Amino acid sequence: MHGIKQQVSDLKEKKYSWNYINKACANLAEQVADREYDMYIALSRGGLVPASILANLNNIGQVQSIGVKSYDSRNQGELYIYQHPIRFEGKRILVIDDLSDNGRTLNHIHRYLLNNGAGHVTSACIFAKRETNHIPMFVYKYIPKDQWVVFPWEV
């Protein structure tokens, strides 16, 4: 998948409010509440806000981030990790992101964490497209493949 440049300019833009996101995160927090996780890892930048909300609602003290980038504006290119969590060996991890679009990022991160010693890895996203190659264990809502999501923190 090297050198992929996917044009997303023809997607239908949909803006979501803070109230909607808070409701979605509260729902996700309930979904994951009965699971035991040692830590949450937010995918930076899209997963930072949802991870913080879920951690507060579920009283999770250890939240780290992993910096992953594949989009430049609305064009998808190569995937690369630019920031790593400090310690996660043997940990039960919930990876949190805002959206599982095509699944490249979440698949990459799952492999990275497991290959580097994580004990167990699952994921949660506010949105997922049904066509994604990575369906998170926890999803608030499935959206159409032609939808471009605009989150309230994207100003």
C-alpha angles and dihedrals in degrees: 000000000000117000096015113162108185115187112221098170091107093059121111110253117227121184120207125203129229089249091056092048092048090052091048092049092048088053092049090047089056091048093054099034096096093050122089114234127171092204147355119231116201120207105231125263109001096038097048098087097041091046091052092050093047092047091052093047094047097037094239110165100190114068121158132171136224118204114226127167133187104138127076105188101311099335120096117217138156119336120237138167113229101171129035131202114252103234128000106140111141092000128137102234135194110200111207128198136159097238141010099210108163096346098240095120097045093045090050093049094046090053092044094051096044093044089052099051109278111153099216132354130195131159142224129194134177090224136018132181112229090230093059119124089222117052107191118229088236122041130164097200140357114224134195118274091239094058122107108201121217112196122205092246090059100088 
